[in-house]
Amino acid sequence: MKRFQVLIFAITYLILFSTFAAQASEKSRDISHLITQEKFSTYANVADFIDDSPKVTTIVQPQAKDIAEYGKGVVKSLTGSDCDRDGKMDDNATCNRVYLKLWLKYKR
């Protein structure tokens, strides 16, 4: 019975480790080839970096209140920053990771 528990624990650990490793490598994209040290030094903080990042617009499903207010033909879009330059809108955590990676490379 104890061997079975150890086996289950080991399998669970390996699955979780591989999942987190895949997410970490996926989310920590290096864009230093796109942003030079000179350009990075112009940013006072992460907010300046996010403001200067390219903007991306995506179409999302309208909510019921949007349809009620504007009618059935309403199209709803969201615009946000593409901090890692992959063509997709990024959340704040992703922008912070990209900025930190650049900061560690250029400020050290």
C-alpha distances in whole Angstrom, upper triangle without the diagonal:
4,5,5,6,9,10,11,12,14,16,17,18,20,21,23,24,26,27,29,30,32,33,35,36,38,39,41,44,46,50,52,54,55,56,58,57,61,60,57,59,61,58,58,55,52,54,57,55,53,57,58,55,56,56,54,55,52,53,51,51,53,52,54,56,57,58,60,62,63,62,60,61,60,58,56,55,53,55,53,52,51,50,48,51,48,50,48,48,46,45,46,42,43,47,46,43,46,48,46,46,49,50,48,49,53,53,51
4,5,5,6,9,10,11,12,14,15,16,18,20,21,22,24,26,27,28,30,32,33,35,36,37,39,42,44,48,49,51,53,53,55,55,58,58,54,56,59,56,56,52,50,52,55,52,51,55,56,53,55,54,53,54,51,52,50,50,53,52,54,56,57,58,60,62,63,62,60,61,60,58,55,54,52,53,51,51,49,48,46,49,47,49,47,47,45,43,44,41,41,45,43,41,44,46,44,43,47,47,45,47,50,50,48
4,5,5,6,9,10,10,12,14,15,16,18,20,21,22,24,26,27,29,30,31,33,34,36,37,40,42,46,48,50,51,52,54,54,57,56,53,55,58,55,55,52,49,52,54,52,51,54,55,52,53,53,52,53,50,51,49,50,53,52,54,56,57,58,60,62,62,62,60,61,59,57,55,54,52,53,50,50,48,47,45,47,45,48,46,46,44,43,44,40,40,44,43,40,43,45,43,42,46,46,44,45,49,49,47
4,5,5,6,9,10,11,12,14,15,17,18,20,21,23,24,26,27,29,30,32,33,35,36,39,42,45,47,49,50,51,53,53,57,56,53,55,57,54,55,51,48,50,53,51,49,53,54,51,52,52,50,50,48,49,47,47,50,49,51,53,54,55,57,59,59,59,57,58,56,54,52,51,49,50,48,48,46,45,43,46,44,46,44,44,42,41,42,39,39,43,42,39,42,44,42,41,45,46,44,45,49,49,47
4,5,5,6,9,10,11,12,14,15,16,18,20,21,22,24,26,27,28,30,32,33,34,37,40,43,45,47,49,49,51,51,55,54,50,53,55,52,52,48,46,48,51,48,47,51,52,49,50,50,48,49,46,47,45,45,48,47,49,51,52,53,55,57,58,57,55,56,55,53,50,49,47,48,46,46,44,43,42,44,42,44,42,42,40,39,39,36,37,40,39,37,40,42,40,39,43,44,41,43,47,47,45
4,5,5,6,9,10,10,12,14,15,16,18,20,21,22,24,26,27,28,30,31,33,35,38,41,43,45,47,47,49,49,52,52,48,51,53,50,50,47,44,47,49,47,46,49,50,48,49,49,47,48,46,47,45,46,49,48,50,52,53,54,56,58,58,58,56,57,55,53,51,49,47,48,46,45,43,42,40,43,41,43,41,42,39,38,39,35,36,39,38,35,38,40,38,37,41,42,39,41,44,45,43
4,5,5,6,9,10,11,12,14,15,17,18,20,21,23,24,26,27,29,30,32,34,37,40,42,44,45,46,48,48,52,51,48,50,52,50,50,47,44,47,49,46,45,49,50,47,48,48,46,47,45,46,44,44,47,47,49,51,52,53,55,57,57,57,55,55,54,51,49,48,46,47,45,44,42,41,39,42,39,42,40,40,38,37,38,35,35,38,38,35,37,40,38,37,41,41,39,41,44,45,43
4,5,5,6,9,10,11,12,14,16,17,18,20,21,23,24,26,27,29,30,33,36,39,41,43,44,45,47,48,51,50,47,49,51,48,49,45,42,44,47,45,43,47,48,45,46,45,43,44,42,43,41,41,44,43,45,48,48,49,52,53,54,54,52,52,51,48,46,45,43,44,42,42,40,39,37,40,38,40,37,38,36,35,36,33,33,36,36,33,36,38,36,36,39,40,38,40,43,44,42
4,6,5,6,9,10,11,12,14,15,16,18,20,21,22,24,26,27,28,31,34,37,39,41,43,43,45,45,49,47,44,47,49,46,46,43,40,42,45,42,41,45,46,43,44,44,42,43,41,42,41,41,44,43,45,47,48,49,51,53,54,54,52,52,50,48,46,44,42,43,41,40,39,38,36,38,36,39,36,37,34,33,34,30,31,34,33,31,33,36,34,33,37,38,35,37,41,41,39
4,5,5,6,9,10,10,12,14,15,16,18,20,21,22,24,26,27,30,32,36,37,39,41,42,43,43,47,46,43,45,47,45,45,42,39,42,44,41,41,44,45,42,43,43,42,43,41,42,41,42,45,44,47,49,49,50,53,54,54,55,52,53,51,48,46,45,42,43,41,40,38,37,34,37,35,38,36,36,34,33,34,30,30,34,33,30,32,35,33,32,35,36,34,35,39,40,38
4,5,5,6,9,10,11,12,14,15,17,18,20,21,23,24,26,28,31,35,37,38,40,41,43,43,47,45,43,45,47,44,45,42,39,41,44,41,40,43,44,41,42,42,40,41,39,40,38,39,42,42,44,46,47,48,50,52,52,52,50,50,48,46,44,42,40,41,39,38,36,35,33,36,33,36,34,34,32,32,33,29,29,33,32,29,32,35,33,32,35,36,34,36,39,40,39
4,5,5,6,9,10,11,12,14,16,17,18,20,21,23,24,27,30,33,36,37,38,39,41,42,45,44,41,43,45,42,43,39,36,38,41,38,37,41,42,39,39,39,38,39,36,38,36,36,39,39,41,43,44,45,47,49,49,49,47,48,46,43,41,40,38,39,36,36,34,33,31,34,32,34,32,32,30,29,30,27,27,30,30,27,30,32,31,30,34,35,33,34,38,38,37
4,6,5,6,9,10,11,12,14,15,16,18,20,21,22,25,28,31,33,35,37,37,39,39,43,42,38,41,43,40,41,37,34,37,39,37,36,39,40,37,38,39,37,38,37,38,36,38,40,40,43,44,45,46,49,50,50,50,49,49,47,44,42,40,38,38,36,35,33,32,30,33,31,33,31,32,29,28,29,25,25,29,28,25,28,30,28,27,31,32,30,31,35,35,34
4,5,5,6,8,10,10,12,14,15,16,18,20,21,24,26,30,32,33,35,36,38,38,42,41,38,40,42,40,41,37,34,37,39,36,35,39,39,36,37,38,36,38,36,37,36,37,40,40,43,45,45,46,49,50,50,50,48,48,46,44,41,40,37,38,35,34,32,31,29,31,29,32,30,31,28,28,29,25,25,28,28,25,27,30,28,27,30,32,29,30,34,35,33
4,6,5,6,9,10,11,12,14,16,17,18,20,23,26,29,31,33,34,35,37,38,41,40,37,40,42,39,40,37,33,36,38,35,34,37,38,35,35,35,34,35,33,34,33,34,37,37,39,42,42,43,45,47,47,47,45,45,43,40,38,36,34,35,33,32,30,29,27,29,27,29,27,28,26,26,27,24,23,27,27,24,26,29,27,26,30,31,30,31,34,35,34
4,6,5,6,9,10,11,12,14,15,16,18,21,24,27,30,32,32,33,35,36,39,38,35,37,39,36,37,33,30,33,35,32,31,35,35,33,33,34,32,33,31,33,31,33,35,35,38,40,40,41,44,45,45,46,44,44,42,39,37,35,33,33,31,30,28,27,25,28,26,28,26,26,24,23,24,21,21,24,24,21,24,26,25,24,28,29,27,29,32,33,32
4,5,5,6,9,10,11,12,14,15,16,19,22,25,27,29,31,31,33,33,37,36,33,35,37,35,36,32,29,32,34,31,30,34,35,32,33,33,32,34,32,34,33,35,37,37,40,42,42,44,46,47,47,48,46,46,44,41,38,36,34,34,31,30,28,26,24,27,25,28,26,27,24,23,24,21,20,24,23,20,22,25,23,22,25,27,25,26,30,30,29
4,6,5,6,9,10,11,12,14,16,18,20,24,26,28,29,30,32,33,36,35,32,35,37,35,36,33,30,32,34,31,30,34,34,31,31,32,30,32,30,32,31,33,36,37,40,41,41,43,45,46,46,46,44,44,42,39,37,35,32,32,30,29,26,25,23,25,23,26,24,25,23,23,24,21,20,23,23,20,22,25,23,22,25,27,25,26,29,31,30
4,5,5,6,9,10,11,12,14,17,20,23,26,27,28,29,32,32,36,34,31,34,36,33,34,31,28,30,32,29,28,31,32,29,29,29,28,29,27,29,28,29,33,33,36,38,37,39,42,43,42,43,41,40,39,36,33,31,29,29,27,26,24,23,21,23,21,23,21,22,20,20,21,18,17,21,21,18,20,23,22,21,24,26,25,26,29,30,30
4,5,5,6,9,10,10,12,15,18,21,24,26,26,27,29,30,33,32,29,31,33,30,31,28,25,27,29,26,25,29,30,27,28,28,27,29,27,29,28,30,33,33,36,38,37,39,42,42,42,43,42,41,39,36,33,31,29,28,26,24,23,21,19,22,21,23,21,21,19,18,19,16,15,19,18,15,17,20,19,18,22,23,21,23,26,27,26
4,5,5,6,8,10,11,13,16,19,21,23,25,25,27,28,31,30,27,30,32,30,31,28,25,27,29,26,25,29,29,26,27,28,27,29,28,31,30,32,35,35,39,40,40,41,44,45,44,45,43,43,41,37,35,32,30,29,27,25,23,21,18,21,20,23,21,22,20,19,20,17,16,19,18,15,17,20,18,17,20,22,20,21,24,26,25
4,6,5,6,9,10,12,15,18,21,22,23,25,27,28,31,30,27,30,32,30,31,28,25,27,29,26,25,28,28,25,26,26,25,27,25,28,27,29,32,33,37,38,37,39,42,43,42,43,41,40,38,35,32,30,28,27,25,23,21,20,17,19,17,20,18,20,18,18,20,17,15,18,18,15,16,20,19,17,20,23,21,22,25,27,26
4,6,5,6,9,11,14,17,20,22,22,23,26,27,30,28,25,28,30,27,29,25,22,24,26,23,22,25,25,22,23,24,22,24,23,25,24,27,30,30,34,35,34,36,39,39,39,40,38,37,35,32,29,27,24,24,22,20,18,17,15,17,15,18,16,17,14,15,16,13,11,15,15,12,14,17,17,15,19,21,20,21,24,25,25
4,5,5,6,9,12,15,18,20,21,21,23,24,27,26,23,26,27,25,26,23,20,22,24,21,20,24,24,21,23,24,23,25,24,27,27,29,32,33,36,37,36,38,41,41,41,42,41,40,37,34,31,29,26,25,22,20,18,16,14,17,16,19,17,18,15,15,16,12,11,14,13,10,12,15,14,12,16,18,16,17,21,22,22
4,6,5,7,10,13,16,17,18,19,22,23,26,25,22,25,27,25,27,24,21,23,25,21,21,24,24,21,22,23,23,25,25,27,27,30,33,34,38,39,38,40,43,43,42,43,41,40,38,34,32,29,26,25,22,20,17,16,13,15,14,17,17,18,16,16,17,14,12,15,15,11,12,15,14,12,15,18,16,17,20,22,21
4,6,7,10,13,16,17,18,19,22,23,26,24,22,25,27,25,26,24,20,22,24,20,19,23,22,19,20,20,19,22,21,24,24,26,29,31,34,36,34,36,39,39,39,39,38,37,34,31,28,26,23,22,20,18,15,14,11,13,11,14,13,15,13,14,16,13,10,13,14,11,11,15,15,13,16,19,18,18,21,23,23
4,6,9,12,15,17,17,17,20,21,24,22,20,23,24,21,23,20,17,19,20,17,16,20,20,17,18,18,18,20,20,23,23,26,28,29,33,34,33,35,38,38,37,38,37,36,33,30,27,24,21,20,17,15,13,11,9,12,11,14,12,13,10,11,12,9,7,10,11,8,8,12,12,11,14,16,16,17,19,21,21
4,6,9,12,14,15,15,17,18,21,20,17,20,22,19,21,19,16,18,19,16,16,19,19,16,18,19,19,22,22,26,26,29,31,33,36,37,36,38,41,40,40,41,40,39,36,33,30,27,24,22,19,16,13,11,9,12,12,15,14,15,12,13,13,11,8,10,10,6,6,10,9,7,10,13,12,13,16,17,18
4,6,9,11,11,13,15,17,20,18,16,19,21,19,21,19,16,19,19,15,15,19,18,15,16,18,18,21,21,25,26,29,31,33,37,37,36,38,41,41,39,41,40,38,35,32,29,26,23,21,18,15,12,10,6,9,9,13,13,14,12,14,15,13,9,10,12,9,7,10,11,8,10,13,13,13,15,18,18
4,6,8,9,10,12,13,16,15,13,17,19,17,20,18,16,19,18,15,16,19,17,15,16,19,19,23,24,27,28,32,34,36,40,40,38,41,44,43,42,43,42,40,38,34,32,28,25,23,20,16,13,11,8,10,11,15,15,17,15,17,17,15,12,12,13,10,7,10,10,7,8,11,11,10,12,15,16
4,5,5,6,9,11,14,12,11,15,16,15,18,17,15,17,16,13,14,16,14,12,13,16,17,21,22,26,28,31,33,35,39,40,37,40,43,42,41,42,41,39,36,33,30,27,24,21,18,15,12,9,7,8,10,13,14,16,14,17,17,16,13,12,13,11,8,10,11,9,8,11,12,11,12,15,17
4,5,5,6,8,11,10,9,12,14,14,17,17,15,18,17,13,15,18,15,14,15,19,20,24,26,29,31,35,37,39,43,43,41,43,46,45,44,45,45,42,40,36,34,30,27,24,21,17,15,12,10,11,13,16,18,19,17,19,19,18,15,14,15,13,10,10,11,9,7,10,11,8,9,13,14
4,6,7,10,12,11,12,15,16,17,20,20,18,21,19,16,17,19,16,15,16,19,20,24,26,30,32,35,38,40,44,44,42,44,47,46,44,46,45,42,40,36,34,30,28,25,22,19,16,14,11,11,13,16,19,20,19,22,22,21,18,17,18,16,13,14,15,12,10,14,15,12,12,16,17
4,6,10,11,10,10,14,15,15,18,18,17,18,16,13,15,16,13,11,12,16,17,21,23,27,29,33,35,37,41,41,39,41,44,43,41,43,42,39,37,33,31,27,25,22,19,16,13,11,10,9,12,14,16,17,17,20,20,20,17,15,17,16,12,13,15,13,11,14,16,13,13,17,19
4,7,8,6,6,10,11,11,15,15,14,16,14,10,13,14,11,10,12,16,18,22,24,28,30,34,36,38,42,41,39,42,44,43,41,43,43,41,38,34,32,28,25,22,19,15,13,11,11,10,14,16,18,18,17,19,19,19,16,14,15,15,11,11,13,12,8,11,13,11,10,14,16
4,5,5,6,9,10,12,15,16,16,18,15,13,16,17,14,14,16,19,22,26,28,32,34,38,39,41,45,45,43,45,48,46,45,47,47,44,41,38,36,32,29,26,23,19,17,14,14,14,17,20,22,22,21,23,22,22,19,17,18,17,14,13,14,13,9,11,13,11,9,12,15
4,5,5,6,9,10,13,14,15,17,15,13,16,18,15,15,18,22,24,28,30,34,36,40,41,43,47,46,44,47,50,48,47,49,49,47,44,40,38,34,31,27,24,20,19,16,16,17,20,22,24,24,22,24,22,22,20,17,17,17,14,12,13,12,9,9,11,9,6,9,11
4,5,5,7,10,12,14,16,17,14,13,17,17,14,16,18,22,25,28,31,35,37,40,42,44,47,47,44,47,50,48,47,49,49,47,44,40,38,34,31,28,25,21,20,17,18,18,22,24,25,25,24,25,24,24,22,19,19,19,17,14,16,15,12,12,14,12,9,11,14
4,5,5,8,11,13,13,15,11,10,13,14,11,12,14,18,21,25,28,31,33,37,38,40,44,43,41,43,46,44,43,45,45,43,40,37,34,30,27,24,21,17,17,14,15,15,19,20,22,22,21,22,21,21,20,16,17,18,14,12,15,15,11,12,15,13,11,13,16
4,5,6,9,10,10,12,10,8,12,13,11,12,15,18,21,24,27,31,32,36,37,39,43,42,40,43,45,44,43,45,45,43,40,36,34,30,27,23,20,17,16,13,14,15,18,20,21,21,19,20,18,19,17,14,14,14,12,9,11,11,8,8,11,10,8,10,13
4,5,8,10,11,13,11,10,14,15,13,15,18,21,24,28,30,34,35,39,40,41,45,44,42,45,48,46,45,48,48,46,42,39,36,33,29,26,23,19,19,16,17,19,22,24,25,24,22,23,20,21,20,17,16,17,15,12,13,14,10,9,12,12,8,9,12
4,6,9,11,12,9,9,13,12,10,13,16,19,22,26,29,32,34,38,38,40,43,42,40,43,46,43,42,45,46,44,40,37,34,31,28,24,21,18,18,16,18,18,22,23,24,23,21,22,20,21,20,17,17,18,16,13,15,16,13,12,15,15,12,12,16
4,5,7,8,5,6,9,10,9,11,15,17,20,24,26,30,31,35,36,37,40,39,37,41,43,41,40,43,43,41,38,35,32,28,25,22,19,16,16,13,16,17,21,22,22,20,19,19,16,18,17,13,13,15,13,10,12,14,11,10,14,14,12,12,16
4,7,8,6,8,11,11,11,14,18,20,23,26,28,32,33,36,37,37,41,40,38,41,43,41,41,44,44,43,39,36,33,30,26,23,20,17,19,16,18,20,23,24,24,22,20,20,17,18,18,15,14,16,15,11,13,16,13,11,15,16,14,13,16
4,5,6,7,9,10,11,13,17,18,21,24,26,30,30,33,34,35,38,37,36,39,41,39,39,42,42,41,37,34,31,28,24,21,18,15,17,14,16,18,21,23,22,20,17,17,13,15,15,12,10,13,12,9,10,13,12,10,13,15,14,13,16
4,5,5,6,9,10,11,14,16,18,21,23,26,27,30,31,32,35,34,33,36,38,37,36,39,39,38,34,31,28,25,21,18,15,12,13,10,13,15,18,19,19,16,14,13,10,11,11,8,7,10,9,6,8,11,11,10,13,15,14,14,17
4,5,5,6,9,10,13,14,17,19,21,25,25,28,29,30,33,32,30,34,36,34,34,36,37,35,32,29,26,23,19,16,13,11,13,11,14,16,19,19,18,16,14,13,10,12,13,9,9,13,12,10,12,15,14,13,17,18,17,17,20
4,5,5,6,9,12,14,17,20,22,26,27,30,31,32,35,34,32,35,37,35,35,38,38,36,33,30,27,24,20,17,14,12,13,11,14,16,19,19,19,17,15,15,13,15,15,11,11,14,13,10,13,15,14,13,17,18,16,16,20
4,6,5,6,10,12,15,18,21,24,26,29,30,31,35,34,32,35,38,36,35,38,38,36,33,30,26,23,20,16,13,10,11,8,11,12,16,16,16,15,13,13,11,13,12,8,9,12,10,7,11,12,10,11,15,15,14,15,18
4,5,5,8,9,12,15,17,21,22,25,26,28,31,30,28,32,34,32,31,34,34,32,29,26,23,19,16,13,9,6,8,6,10,11,14,14,14,11,10,10,9,11,10,7,9,11,10,9,12,14,13,14,17,18,17,18,21
4,6,8,9,12,15,18,21,22,26,26,28,31,30,28,31,33,31,30,33,34,32,28,25,22,19,16,12,10,7,10,9,13,13,16,16,15,13,12,13,12,15,14,11,12,15,14,12,16,17,16,16,20,21,19,20,24
4,7,9,12,15,19,22,24,28,28,30,34,33,30,33,36,34,33,35,35,33,30,27,24,20,18,14,11,9,10,9,12,12,15,15,15,14,13,15,14,16,15,11,14,16,13,12,16,17,14,16,19,19,18,19,22
4,6,9,13,16,19,21,25,26,28,32,31,29,32,34,33,31,34,34,31,28,25,22,18,16,12,9,6,6,5,8,8,11,11,12,10,10,12,12,14,12,9,12,14,11,11,15,15,14,15,19,18,18,20,23
4,7,10,13,17,19,23,24,27,30,30,27,30,33,31,29,31,31,29,26,22,20,16,14,10,8,6,5,7,9,7,10,9,10,9,11,13,14,16,14,12,15,16,14,14,18,18,17,19,22,21,21,23,26
4,7,10,14,16,20,21,23,27,26,24,26,29,27,26,28,27,25,22,19,16,13,10,7,5,5,6,9,11,10,11,9,9,8,10,12,14,16,14,13,16,18,16,16,20,20,19,21,24,24,24,26,29
4,7,10,13,17,18,21,24,24,22,24,27,26,24,25,25,22,20,16,14,10,8,5,5,6,6,10,12,10,10,7,7,6,9,12,14,17,15,14,17,18,17,18,21,22,21,24,26,26,26,28,31
4,7,10,13,15,18,21,21,18,20,23,22,20,22,21,19,16,12,10,6,6,4,7,9,10,13,15,13,13,10,9,7,11,13,16,19,17,16,20,21,20,21,24,25,25,27,29,30,30,32,34
4,6,10,12,15,19,19,17,18,21,21,19,20,19,17,14,11,9,5,5,6,9,11,12,15,16,15,14,10,8,8,11,13,16,19,17,17,21,22,21,23,26,26,26,29,31,31,32,34,36
4,7,9,12,16,17,14,15,18,18,16,17,15,13,11,7,6,4,6,9,12,15,15,19,20,19,17,14,12,11,15,16,19,22,20,21,24,25,25,26,29,30,30,32,35,35,36,37,40
4,6,9,13,14,12,13,16,16,15,16,14,13,11,8,6,6,7,11,13,16,17,20,21,21,19,16,13,12,15,16,19,21,20,21,24,25,25,27,30,30,31,33,35,36,37,38,41
4,6,9,12,10,10,14,14,13,13,11,11,9,8,6,8,10,14,16,20,21,24,25,24,22,20,17,16,18,19,22,24,23,24,27,28,29,30,33,34,35,36,38,39,40,42,44
4,7,8,6,7,10,11,10,10,9,10,7,7,5,9,11,15,17,21,22,26,27,27,25,22,20,18,20,20,23,25,25,26,29,30,30,32,34,36,36,38,40,41,42,43,46
4,5,5,7,9,10,11,11,11,12,10,10,9,11,13,17,19,23,24,27,29,29,27,25,22,20,22,21,23,26,26,27,29,31,32,33,35,37,38,39,41,42,43,44,46
4,5,5,6,9,10,10,10,12,11,12,12,15,17,20,23,26,28,31,33,33,31,28,26,24,25,25,27,29,30,31,33,35,35,37,39,40,41,43,45,46,47,48,50
4,5,5,6,8,10,11,13,11,13,12,15,16,20,22,26,28,31,33,33,32,29,26,24,26,25,27,29,30,31,33,35,36,37,39,40,41,42,45,46,47,47,50
4,5,5,6,7,9,10,7,9,8,12,14,17,20,24,26,29,31,31,30,27,24,22,24,23,26,28,29,29,32,34,34,35,38,39,40,41,43,45,45,46,48
4,5,5,5,5,8,6,9,10,14,16,20,23,26,28,32,33,33,31,28,26,24,27,26,29,31,32,32,35,36,37,38,40,42,42,44,46,47,48,49,51
4,6,6,8,11,10,13,13,17,19,22,25,29,31,34,36,36,35,32,29,27,29,29,31,33,34,35,37,39,39,40,43,44,45,46,49,50,51,51,54
4,6,9,11,9,12,12,16,18,21,24,28,30,33,35,35,34,31,29,27,29,28,30,33,34,34,36,38,38,39,42,43,44,45,48,49,49,50,53
4,7,8,6,9,10,14,17,20,23,27,29,32,34,33,33,29,27,25,28,28,30,33,33,33,36,38,38,39,41,43,43,45,47,48,48,49,52
4,6,6,10,12,15,19,22,25,29,31,34,36,35,34,30,28,27,30,30,32,35,35,35,38,40,40,41,44,45,45,47,49,50,51,52,54
4,6,9,11,15,18,22,25,29,30,34,35,34,32,29,27,26,29,29,32,34,34,35,38,39,39,41,43,44,45,47,49,50,50,52,54
4,7,10,13,17,20,23,27,28,32,33,32,30,27,25,24,27,28,31,34,33,33,37,38,37,39,42,43,43,45,47,48,48,50,53
4,7,10,13,16,20,24,25,29,30,29,28,24,23,21,24,25,28,30,30,30,33,35,35,36,39,40,40,42,44,45,45,47,49
4,7,10,13,17,20,22,25,27,25,24,21,19,18,21,22,25,27,27,27,30,32,31,33,35,36,36,38,41,41,42,43,46
4,7,10,14,17,19,22,24,23,22,19,17,15,18,19,21,24,24,24,27,28,28,29,32,33,34,35,38,38,39,40,43
4,7,10,14,15,19,21,19,19,15,13,12,15,16,18,21,20,20,24,25,25,26,29,30,30,32,34,35,35,37,39
4,7,10,12,16,18,17,17,14,11,9,12,12,15,18,17,17,20,22,21,22,25,26,27,28,31,32,32,33,36
4,7,10,13,15,14,15,12,10,8,10,11,13,17,16,15,18,20,19,20,23,24,24,26,28,29,29,30,33
4,7,9,12,12,13,11,9,6,7,8,10,13,12,11,14,16,15,16,19,20,20,22,25,25,25,27,29
4,6,9,9,11,9,8,6,6,8,9,12,10,8,12,14,12,13,16,17,17,18,21,22,22,23,26
4,6,5,7,6,6,5,5,9,10,12,9,8,12,13,10,12,15,15,15,18,20,20,20,22,25
4,6,8,9,9,8,6,9,9,10,7,5,9,9,7,8,12,12,11,14,16,16,17,19,21
4,6,8,9,9,8,10,11,11,8,7,10,9,6,9,12,11,11,14,16,15,16,19,21
4,6,8,9,9,13,14,15,11,10,14,13,10,12,15,14,13,17,19,18,18,21,23
4,6,8,9,13,15,15,12,12,15,14,12,15,17,16,16,19,21,20,21,24,26
4,7,9,13,15,17,13,13,17,17,14,17,20,19,19,22,24,23,24,27,29
4,6,10,13,14,11,12,15,15,14,16,19,19,19,22,24,24,25,27,29
4,7,10,12,10,10,14,14,13,15,18,18,19,21,23,24,25,26,29
4,7,8,6,7,10,11,10,12,15,15,16,18,20,21,22,24,26
4,6,6,7,9,10,11,13,14,16,17,18,20,22,23,24,26
4,5,5,6,9,10,11,12,14,15,16,18,20,21,21,23
4,5,5,6,9,10,10,12,14,15,16,18,20,20,22
4,5,5,6,9,10,11,13,14,15,17,18,19,21
4,5,5,6,9,10,11,12,14,16,16,17,19
4,6,5,6,9,10,10,12,14,15,15,17
4,5,5,6,9,10,10,12,14,15,16
4,5,5,6,9,10,11,12,14,16
4,5,5,6,9,10,10,11,14
4,5,5,6,8,10,10,11
4,5,5,6,9,10,11
4,5,5,6,8,10
4,5,5,5,8
4,6,6,6
4,6,6
4,6
4
